[in-house]
Amino acid sequence: MLCGLTTLALPALAKEAKEQPGGHKMPPPVVPVLTVQPQPVTVYETFTGSTAANRSVDVRAQIGGILDSRDYTEGQLIKKDASLFKIDDKPYVATLHEAQAAVSSAQAALNAAQRDWNRISTLFAKGVVSVKDRDDAQSALEIAKAGLQVANAKVSAAQINVNYTKVTAPITGIAGLRAVAVGNLIKPGDELVQINDIDPIQVLLTYSADNPYASTRALNPTPAHPTTALLMNAGKPIKGSVNYRSINVDPQTNTVKMRALFPNPAGDIKPNAFVRVKIQVAQFDNALVIPQTALTSGIRPGSYAVYTVSKDNEVHLSPVELGPDSDKGQIIESGLSAGERVVTDGLIKLRPGIQIEPLADKK
């Protein structure tokens, strides 16, 4: 009879031994638990973009001649109007002097024509000279005045060419490598150097025309109403603004282009670099938010779930629908209610139906 009882008890004893290794019951896993409550949150979108100089100017020669000197250090910050190059000015100075001498000659001719006109107009009033003499004197005076104007114009043109022999910086920026070495003969239009203004630095961004926030003011900035943005630099994020949005959608990529500007006084951010820019696109006053660590895979492929905790500390796998990510965590669209408790970490220890020991139940 005892043998029969022992045989009947064996399966139960085996099950108990399996659940209690070494004869001791396994304690419930200790996991952190959060009590979900509505709270105000901000939603950000992160966009990838490329940096570019705010302004880039190719400095070119406006006259020809021998390049006499280079007056800047390559890679140096150059202030606007600072001297960059000097071109041999001797032939242009000579032309200027010749033009100035022509002005003196034209002025002398004008003075003589003026004296003739004064004399002949007086004699004409007395009836001494003919109408033709008076007209000839008047024409000579007008020709002399025009001659002086032509001479003065030639002086101005010659002076401009002399000024062009001194090549100055059109903007403040970083000077690149010189394109022509000193001593070379250059001609009008030859590139001498490129200057890049990188403070502020420009960032070109794109977003999908199907973006759920495409119609918001945040993604439709204007110069009068820019959107605040954060450049996610390697160090501290840099605050700037987005002040332009293209009116067109790129038909090939279905994207819209935006431009942002960020301060770059030290020049740490270089052009043609890939960067990430964070823009606030929405705010919610009463959102249910959980940390990303609270999410696990749902039953269906591509779905999500969380472990909710009942009053007796038993966990259950609950499917949820996700909203956007926010500054305080993942927004839950549906599947959770205010006041429910959710396991926020250590999900690998859990399976539906077991009991847990909540750790630091947060409100």
C-alpha positions as CSV (number, residue, x, y, z in Angstrom):
1,M,0.0,0.0,0.0
2,L,2.9,2.4,0.8
3,C,4.5,1.5,-2.5
4,G,1.3,2.5,-4.3
5,L,1.2,5.9,-2.5
6,T,4.8,6.5,-3.3
7,T,4.3,5.7,-7.0
8,L,1.4,8.1,-7.2
9,A,3.4,10.9,-5.5
10,L,6.4,10.6,-7.8
11,P,5.1,12.9,-10.6
12,A,4.2,15.6,-8.2
13,L,7.5,15.3,-6.4
14,A,9.3,15.5,-9.7
15,K,7.4,18.7,-10.7
16,E,8.2,20.2,-7.3
17,A,11.8,19.3,-7.6
18,K,11.9,20.9,-11.1
19,E,10.4,24.2,-9.8
20,Q,12.5,24.1,-6.7
21,P,16.1,23.3,-7.5
22,G,18.0,22.1,-4.5
23,G,14.7,21.8,-2.6
24,H,14.3,25.6,-2.4
25,K,11.6,27.7,-4.1
26,M,13.0,30.3,-6.6
27,P,12.3,33.9,-5.5
28,P,10.2,36.1,-7.8
29,P,12.4,38.3,-10.0
30,V,13.0,41.8,-8.8
31,V,12.3,44.3,-11.6
32,P,11.6,48.1,-11.8
33,V,8.0,49.1,-12.2
34,L,6.5,52.4,-13.4
35,T,3.0,53.6,-12.7
36,V,1.9,55.2,-16.0
37,Q,0.3,58.7,-15.6
38,P,-0.5,61.3,-18.2
39,Q,2.1,64.1,-18.6
40,P,3.0,66.9,-21.0
41,V,5.7,65.9,-23.5
42,T,7.5,67.4,-26.5
43,V,8.0,65.5,-29.7
44,Y,11.2,65.9,-31.7
45,E,12.2,64.7,-35.2
46,T,15.8,64.1,-36.1
47,F,16.9,64.9,-39.7
48,T,20.2,64.1,-41.4
49,G,21.8,66.9,-43.4
50,S,25.0,68.2,-44.8
51,T,26.9,71.3,-43.8
52,A,27.9,74.0,-46.2
53,A,29.5,77.4,-46.0
54,N,27.1,80.2,-45.5
55,R,28.8,82.1,-48.3
56,S,31.5,80.9,-50.7
57,V,33.2,83.4,-52.9
58,D,35.7,82.7,-55.7
59,V,38.1,85.7,-55.8
60,R,39.1,86.4,-59.4
61,A,41.4,88.8,-61.1
62,Q,39.6,91.7,-62.8
63,I,42.7,92.8,-64.7
64,G,45.7,91.1,-66.2
65,G,49.3,91.4,-65.2
66,I,52.1,89.8,-63.2
67,L,51.1,88.7,-59.7
68,D,53.5,90.6,-57.4
69,S,52.6,89.3,-53.9
70,R,50.3,87.3,-51.7
71,D,49.4,89.1,-48.5
72,Y,47.5,86.5,-46.5
73,T,48.1,83.1,-44.9
74,E,46.3,80.2,-46.4
75,G,43.7,78.8,-44.0
76,Q,43.6,82.1,-42.1
77,L,40.5,84.0,-41.1
78,I,40.4,87.0,-43.4
79,K,38.4,90.1,-42.6
80,K,36.4,91.9,-45.2
81,D,38.5,94.3,-47.3
82,A,41.8,92.8,-46.1
83,S,44.6,92.7,-48.8
84,L,44.9,89.3,-50.5
85,F,47.1,89.9,-53.6
86,K,48.9,92.7,-55.5
87,I,49.2,92.8,-59.3
88,D,52.0,94.8,-61.0
89,D,50.4,98.2,-61.3
90,K,53.1,100.1,-63.3
91,P,51.4,99.9,-66.7
92,Y,48.1,100.9,-65.1
93,V,49.6,103.8,-63.2
94,A,51.2,105.0,-66.4
95,T,47.8,104.9,-68.2
96,L,46.3,106.8,-65.3
97,H,48.9,109.5,-65.5
98,E,48.3,109.8,-69.3
99,A,44.6,110.1,-68.7
100,Q,45.2,112.8,-66.1
101,A,47.4,114.7,-68.6
102,A,44.6,114.5,-71.1
103,V,42.2,116.0,-68.6
104,S,44.6,119.0,-68.2
105,S,44.7,119.4,-72.0
106,A,40.9,119.1,-72.3
107,Q,40.6,121.7,-69.6
108,A,42.9,124.1,-71.4
109,A,40.9,123.6,-74.6
110,L,37.7,124.3,-72.7
111,N,39.1,127.5,-71.2
112,A,40.1,128.7,-74.7
113,A,36.7,127.9,-76.1
114,Q,35.1,129.7,-73.2
115,R,37.1,132.8,-73.9
116,D,36.3,132.7,-77.6
117,W,32.6,132.3,-76.8
118,N,32.7,135.2,-74.3
119,R,34.4,137.5,-76.9
120,I,32.3,136.5,-79.9
121,S,29.0,136.6,-78.0
122,T,29.8,140.2,-77.0
123,L,30.7,141.2,-80.5
124,F,27.5,139.5,-81.8
125,A,25.4,141.6,-79.4
126,K,27.0,144.7,-81.0
127,G,26.3,143.4,-84.5
128,V,30.0,143.1,-85.3
129,V,30.1,139.4,-86.1
130,S,27.8,137.1,-88.1
131,V,25.4,134.5,-86.8
132,K,27.7,131.8,-88.2
133,D,30.7,133.1,-86.2
134,R,28.5,133.0,-83.1
135,D,27.3,129.5,-83.8
136,D,30.8,128.2,-84.5
137,A,32.1,129.6,-81.2
138,Q,29.1,128.0,-79.4
139,S,29.8,124.6,-81.0
140,A,33.5,124.8,-80.2
141,L,32.6,125.5,-76.5
142,E,30.2,122.5,-76.4
143,I,32.8,120.2,-78.0
144,A,35.4,121.3,-75.5
145,K,33.0,120.6,-72.6
146,A,32.3,117.1,-74.0
147,G,36.1,116.6,-74.5
148,L,36.7,117.3,-70.8
149,Q,34.0,114.8,-69.8
150,V,35.6,112.1,-72.0
151,A,39.0,112.8,-70.5
152,N,37.6,112.7,-66.9
153,A,35.8,109.3,-67.8
154,K,39.2,107.9,-69.0
155,V,40.8,109.0,-65.7
156,S,38.0,107.2,-63.8
157,A,38.5,104.0,-65.9
158,A,42.3,104.2,-65.4
159,Q,41.9,104.7,-61.6
160,I,39.5,101.6,-61.4
161,N,42.2,99.5,-63.1
162,V,44.8,100.8,-60.7
163,N,42.5,99.9,-57.8
164,Y,42.0,96.4,-59.3
165,T,45.8,95.8,-58.9
166,K,45.1,95.5,-55.1
167,V,42.9,92.4,-54.6
168,T,41.0,92.6,-51.3
169,A,38.6,90.2,-49.5
170,P,35.0,90.7,-50.5
171,I,33.7,88.9,-47.4
172,T,35.0,87.8,-44.0
173,G,35.9,84.1,-44.0
174,I,38.5,81.4,-44.2
175,A,40.9,81.8,-47.1
176,G,41.7,78.7,-49.0
177,L,44.8,77.6,-51.0
178,R,45.9,80.1,-53.6
179,A,45.1,79.0,-57.1
180,V,48.0,81.0,-58.7
181,A,51.6,81.4,-57.4
182,V,53.3,84.8,-57.2
183,G,55.2,85.6,-60.3
184,N,52.7,84.2,-62.8
185,L,51.1,86.2,-65.5
186,I,47.4,86.3,-65.0
187,K,44.5,87.4,-67.1
188,P,41.0,88.8,-66.2
189,G,38.8,86.1,-64.8
190,D,41.5,83.9,-63.4
191,E,40.7,82.4,-60.0
192,L,43.1,83.5,-57.3
193,V,41.5,82.0,-54.1
194,Q,38.3,80.9,-52.6
195,I,36.9,82.4,-49.3
196,N,34.4,80.5,-47.2
197,D,32.2,82.2,-44.6
198,I,31.4,79.4,-42.1
199,D,30.1,81.5,-39.2
200,P,27.3,80.8,-39.2
201,I,27.5,77.4,-40.8
202,Q,24.7,76.3,-43.1
203,V,23.0,72.9,-42.9
204,L,20.9,71.6,-45.8
205,L,18.1,69.2,-44.7
206,T,15.5,67.1,-46.4
207,Y,12.3,65.4,-45.1
208,S,9.8,63.2,-46.7
209,A,6.7,64.9,-48.1
210,D,4.7,62.1,-46.4
211,N,6.1,63.1,-43.0
212,P,3.1,63.2,-40.5
213,Y,4.3,66.6,-39.4
214,A,4.9,68.0,-42.9
215,S,2.0,70.5,-42.6
216,T,3.1,71.8,-39.2
217,R,4.6,75.3,-38.7
218,A,7.8,73.7,-37.5
219,L,8.5,72.1,-40.9
220,N,7.4,75.2,-42.8
221,P,9.7,77.9,-41.6
222,T,10.1,81.3,-43.2
223,P,12.7,84.1,-42.7
224,A,10.1,86.0,-40.6
225,H,9.1,82.9,-38.6
226,P,12.1,80.6,-38.3
227,T,12.0,77.2,-36.4
228,T,14.4,76.6,-33.5
229,A,16.7,73.6,-34.1
230,L,19.5,71.8,-32.4
231,L,22.6,70.6,-34.2
232,M,23.7,67.4,-32.5
233,N,27.4,68.1,-32.4
234,A,29.9,65.7,-30.9
235,G,30.0,67.9,-27.8
236,K,27.2,70.1,-26.6
237,P,24.2,70.5,-28.9
238,I,24.3,73.9,-30.8
239,K,21.1,76.0,-30.9
240,G,20.2,77.5,-34.3
241,S,17.2,78.0,-36.5
242,V,15.7,76.8,-39.7
243,N,14.7,79.8,-41.9
244,Y,14.0,78.3,-45.3
245,R,11.8,75.6,-46.8
246,S,11.6,74.9,-50.5
247,I,8.2,75.4,-52.1
248,N,8.8,72.4,-54.4
249,V,8.7,68.7,-53.7
250,D,11.6,66.8,-55.4
251,P,9.7,64.5,-57.8
252,Q,12.5,61.9,-57.8
253,T,12.9,61.5,-54.0
254,N,9.5,62.9,-52.8
255,T,11.4,65.1,-50.3
256,V,11.4,68.7,-49.3
257,K,14.5,70.8,-48.7
258,M,15.1,73.0,-45.7
259,R,18.0,75.2,-44.6
260,A,19.3,75.8,-41.1
261,L,21.9,78.2,-39.7
262,F,24.0,77.5,-36.6
263,P,26.7,79.7,-34.9
264,N,30.2,78.5,-35.6
265,P,32.5,81.1,-34.1
266,A,35.4,78.7,-33.6
267,G,35.1,77.1,-37.0
268,D,34.9,73.6,-35.5
269,I,32.1,72.5,-37.9
270,K,33.5,72.1,-41.4
271,P,31.6,72.3,-44.7
272,N,30.5,69.0,-46.4
273,A,30.1,67.1,-43.2
274,F,27.0,64.9,-42.4
275,V,25.2,66.0,-39.3
276,R,22.0,65.4,-37.4
277,V,19.5,68.2,-36.6
278,K,16.7,67.9,-34.0
279,I,13.6,69.9,-34.5
280,Q,10.6,70.2,-32.2
281,V,7.5,69.2,-34.2
282,A,4.7,68.7,-31.7
283,Q,3.6,69.0,-28.0
284,F,1.1,66.9,-26.1
285,D,-0.4,67.9,-22.8
286,N,-1.6,64.5,-21.6
287,A,0.4,61.6,-23.0
288,L,1.1,58.2,-21.6
289,V,4.9,57.7,-21.8
290,I,7.1,54.7,-21.0
291,P,10.9,54.2,-21.4
292,Q,12.1,52.4,-24.5
293,T,13.4,49.6,-22.2
294,A,9.9,48.7,-21.3
295,L,9.1,47.6,-24.9
296,T,9.2,44.0,-26.1
297,S,8.1,42.2,-29.3
298,G,4.4,41.4,-29.6
299,I,2.8,38.2,-30.8
300,R,2.4,39.5,-34.4
301,P,5.5,40.3,-36.5
302,G,6.4,44.0,-36.2
303,S,4.1,44.5,-33.2
304,Y,5.0,45.7,-29.7
305,A,4.0,44.8,-26.2
306,V,4.7,45.6,-22.5
307,Y,4.6,43.6,-19.3
308,T,1.8,45.0,-17.1
309,V,1.6,44.2,-13.4
310,S,-1.6,43.2,-11.7
311,K,-2.5,44.0,-8.1
312,D,-1.1,40.7,-6.9
313,N,2.2,41.5,-8.8
314,E,1.5,39.0,-11.6
315,V,2.8,40.1,-15.0
316,H,0.8,39.9,-18.3
317,L,2.0,40.6,-21.8
318,S,-0.1,43.5,-23.2
319,P,0.0,44.6,-26.8
320,V,0.4,48.3,-27.4
321,E,0.3,50.7,-30.3
322,L,3.2,53.2,-30.4
323,G,3.0,56.9,-31.0
324,P,6.0,59.1,-31.7
325,D,9.1,59.2,-29.5
326,S,9.3,62.2,-27.1
327,D,11.7,64.0,-24.9
328,K,10.5,61.9,-21.9
329,G,10.2,58.5,-23.6
330,Q,8.0,56.5,-26.0
331,I,4.4,57.7,-26.3
332,I,1.8,54.9,-26.2
333,E,-1.2,55.5,-28.5
334,S,-3.3,52.6,-27.2
335,G,-3.1,49.5,-25.1
336,L,-2.4,51.2,-21.8
337,S,-4.5,53.2,-19.3
338,A,-3.5,55.8,-16.7
339,G,-2.6,54.1,-13.4
340,E,-1.5,50.8,-14.9
341,R,1.9,49.5,-13.8
342,V,4.5,48.5,-16.3
343,V,7.8,46.7,-16.0
344,T,10.5,49.1,-17.3
345,D,13.6,46.8,-17.4
346,G,14.8,43.3,-16.9
347,L,12.2,41.9,-19.3
348,I,14.5,38.9,-20.1
349,K,13.6,37.5,-16.6
350,L,9.9,37.6,-17.3
351,R,7.3,35.4,-18.9
352,P,3.5,35.9,-18.7
353,G,1.8,34.6,-15.6
354,I,4.7,34.7,-13.1
355,Q,4.8,36.9,-10.1
356,I,7.5,39.6,-9.6
357,E,8.8,41.7,-6.8
358,P,8.3,45.4,-7.9
359,L,11.3,47.6,-7.3
360,A,10.9,51.3,-6.6
361,D,7.3,51.6,-7.9
362,K,7.5,55.1,-9.5
363,K,4.6,57.5,-9.7
